[in-house]
Amino acid sequence: SIEGLARQTSGFSGADLENLVNEAAILAARRNKKTVGRDEMTEAIDRVIAGPQRKSRVISERERLMTAYHEAGHALVARMLPHADPVRKVSIVARGMAGGYTRTVPDEDRMFKTKAQFEDDLAVFMAGQVAEQMVFEEISTGASNDIERATAIARRMITEFGMSSLGPLAFGKKDELVFLGREISEQRNYSDTIAFKIDEELHRMIDTAHATAKQVITTHFDKLEAIALLLIREETIEGDEMEALF
């Protein structure tokens, strides 16, 4: 299904798509196939986005269980919040630096995002750690990347996009090397009072996202367990398989 592939590769550049097809062709050759099929394309998408499988990695049963509930938390909250992107795949197979991953992809390419979409994204990021806390009554280092990404998005909402109670203002002037597209430094053009308010607003946004994730998981805890148990059994589930649980 070309349409299905297109949906899963929303936001890919031409170079990304070329890389994807090359990866799929290599996989097909390794499997002694004459044609590139759906399995190779799907695996290639995962390789381009998250890296190759780390089959050599051995983890304990408890870690595997924790990863399953962590990813189930992301998937459940993404499924239940109205402005979050649809869940395309959930996996507890280690890839790159990640122990597992939940892939959410919009139905179509978008040029901009709304405040409501960002707020739901923050809740989805928080959901992995919330699920761990609720099920195991402790938290792990598995959420470090989620927290980093959520904090970065919330800070941009406040300092760049004017999406906070501080109003439609931009804080901090960035000096960039345009031809590299990299931020080199940021000039602080605001007072210590504003810096304190930015930190306060940042805390409020993350706390709100955390509370939203907790509310969704508490309300639909049976679905969290169903997704986690399916993940433990299958290791990887597609969006339509997860949808069947609902």
C-alpha positions in Angstrom: 0.0 0.0 0.0 1.7 3.2 -1.2 -0.8 5.3 0.7 0.1 3.4 3.9 3.8 4.0 3.3 3.3 7.6 2.5 1.4 8.1 5.8 4.3 6.5 7.8 6.9 8.7 6.1 5.2 12.0 6.6 7.8 14.7 6.9 10.6 12.7 5.1 12.7 14.6 2.6 13.6 13.3 -0.8 17.0 12.1 0.6 15.3 10.3 3.5 13.0 8.5 1.0 16.0 7.5 -1.2 17.8 6.2 1.9 14.6 4.3 2.9 14.4 2.5 -0.5 18.1 1.7 -0.4 17.8 0.2 3.1 14.8 -1.9 2.0 16.7 -3.1 -1.1 19.7 -4.2 1.1 17.3 -6.0 3.4 15.6 -7.8 0.5 19.0 -8.8 -0.9 20.1 -10.2 2.5 16.9 -12.3 2.6 17.6 -13.6 -0.9 14.4 -12.0 -2.3 13.9 -10.9 -5.9 11.5 -8.1 -4.9 11.3 -5.5 -2.1 8.1 -6.1 -0.1 6.1 -4.5 2.7 8.2 -6.2 5.4 11.4 -4.7 4.1 9.9 -1.3 3.6 8.5 -1.3 7.1 11.8 -2.4 8.7 13.6 0.2 6.6 11.4 3.0 7.9 12.3 1.9 11.5 16.0 1.8 10.6 15.9 5.3 9.1 14.0 6.8 12.1 15.3 4.9 15.1 18.4 3.0 13.9 19.1 -0.8 13.4 17.9 -3.4 15.9 20.3 -4.1 18.7 19.8 -7.9 18.8 22.8 -8.4 21.0 21.3 -6.5 23.8 20.2 -8.7 26.7 17.8 -7.3 29.2 16.1 -8.7 32.3 12.5 -9.6 32.4 11.8 -6.7 34.7 13.4 -4.2 32.3 11.4 -5.6 29.5 8.2 -5.3 31.5 9.1 -1.7 32.4 9.8 -0.8 28.8 6.5 -2.3 27.7 4.5 -0.2 30.3 6.6 2.9 29.4 5.8 2.6 25.7 2.2 1.6 26.4 1.9 4.9 28.4 3.1 6.9 25.4 0.8 5.0 23.0 -2.3 5.2 25.2 -2.0 9.0 25.9 -1.3 9.7 22.2 -4.4 7.6 21.3 -6.7 9.4 23.8 -5.8 13.0 23.4 -7.6 14.8 20.5 -4.7 16.9 19.2 -1.9 14.2 19.4 -0.7 12.6 16.2 -2.0 9.1 15.4 0.0 6.1 16.7 1.6 4.2 13.8 3.8 1.7 15.7 4.8 0.7 19.2 7.8 -1.5 19.9 10.0 -2.7 22.8 12.7 -3.9 20.4 15.9 -1.9 21.2 17.1 0.4 18.4 20.0 2.8 18.4 20.1 4.2 21.9 16.4 3.6 22.6 15.1 0.5 24.6 11.8 0.9 22.8 9.8 3.5 20.9 6.4 4.7 20.0 6.0 6.3 16.6 3.3 8.9 16.0 3.0 10.4 12.6 0.4 13.0 11.4 -1.9 12.0 8.5 -0.4 14.7 6.3 2.6 17.0 6.2 2.0 20.2 8.1 3.6 23.6 7.9 2.8 24.7 11.5 1.6 23.4 14.8 -1.0 24.9 17.2 -0.7 25.4 21.0 -3.2 22.6 21.6 -1.0 20.2 19.5 2.1 21.1 21.5 0.3 20.7 24.8 -0.8 17.2 23.8 2.7 16.4 22.6 4.1 17.3 26.1 1.6 15.0 27.8 2.6 12.2 25.4 6.3 12.7 26.3 5.4 12.6 30.1 3.3 9.5 29.8 6.1 7.0 29.7 7.5 8.0 33.1 3.9 8.4 34.5 3.1 4.8 33.5 6.3 3.6 35.2 5.5 5.4 38.3 1.9 4.2 38.5 2.7 0.5 37.8 6.1 0.0 39.5 6.0 2.9 42.0 9.4 4.1 40.9 10.9 5.8 37.9 13.9 4.9 35.6 16.4 6.6 33.3 14.3 5.4 30.4 12.4 8.8 30.3 15.6 10.9 30.0 15.1 11.6 26.3 11.4 12.3 26.7 12.1 14.8 29.4 14.8 16.5 27.4 12.5 16.9 24.3 9.5 18.0 26.4 11.6 20.7 28.1 13.0 21.9 24.8 9.5 22.2 23.3 8.0 24.0 26.3 10.9 26.4 26.4 10.3 27.2 22.7 6.6 27.7 23.3 7.5 30.3 25.9 10.5 32.1 24.3 9.8 31.8 20.6 6.1 31.1 19.8 4.4 33.4 22.4 2.3 30.4 23.6 2.4 31.2 27.4 1.0 33.6 30.0 4.0 35.9 29.3 2.3 36.9 26.1 3.3 37.2 22.4 6.9 38.1 23.1 10.2 36.5 22.0 12.9 36.1 24.6 16.6 35.7 23.7 18.2 36.7 20.4 19.9 33.8 18.6 23.1 34.3 16.6 23.2 31.8 13.8 25.4 30.7 11.0 22.7 30.7 8.3 24.6 28.6 5.8 25.0 25.8 8.4 21.6 26.2 9.9 23.0 26.0 13.4 22.4 28.0 16.5 25.8 29.2 17.7 24.8 31.3 20.8 21.9 33.0 22.4 22.0 36.6 23.6 20.0 37.1 26.7 18.0 40.3 26.1 15.7 40.0 29.2 16.0 40.7 32.9 16.4 38.2 35.8 12.8 38.8 36.7 11.7 37.6 33.2 14.1 34.7 33.5 12.5 33.6 36.7 9.0 33.9 35.1 10.2 31.8 32.1 11.3 29.1 34.6 8.0 29.3 36.5 6.0 29.0 33.2 8.2 26.1 32.1 7.5 24.2 35.4 3.8 25.0 35.0 3.6 23.6 31.5 5.5 20.4 32.3 3.4 19.9 35.5 0.2 20.4 33.5 1.4 17.8 30.9 2.3 15.4 33.7 -1.1 15.8 35.3 -2.9 15.3 31.9 -1.0 12.1 31.2 -1.7 10.8 34.7 -5.4 11.5 34.3 -5.6 9.7 31.0 -3.7 6.6 32.2 -5.8 6.5 35.5 -9.0 6.6 33.5 -8.0 4.0 30.9 -5.7 1.8 33.0 -7.2 -1.4 31.6 -6.1 -0.3 28.1 -2.6 0.5 29.4 -2.3 -3.1 30.7 -3.8 -4.5 27.5 -1.3 -2.6 25.3 1.6 -3.6 27.6 0.7 -7.3 27.6 0.3 -7.3 23.8 3.8 -5.7 23.5 5.3 -8.3 25.8 3.8 -11.1 23.6 4.4 -9.5 20.1 7.3 -7.1 20.8 6.0 -4.8 18.0 2.4 -3.8 17.3 1.1 -1.7 14.4 -1.4 1.2 14.8 -4.4 -0.9 13.5 -3.5 -3.8 16.0 -3.6 -1.3 18.8 -6.8 0.2 17.5 -8.4 -3.2 17.7 -7.9 -3.1 21.5 -10.2 -0.1 21.7 
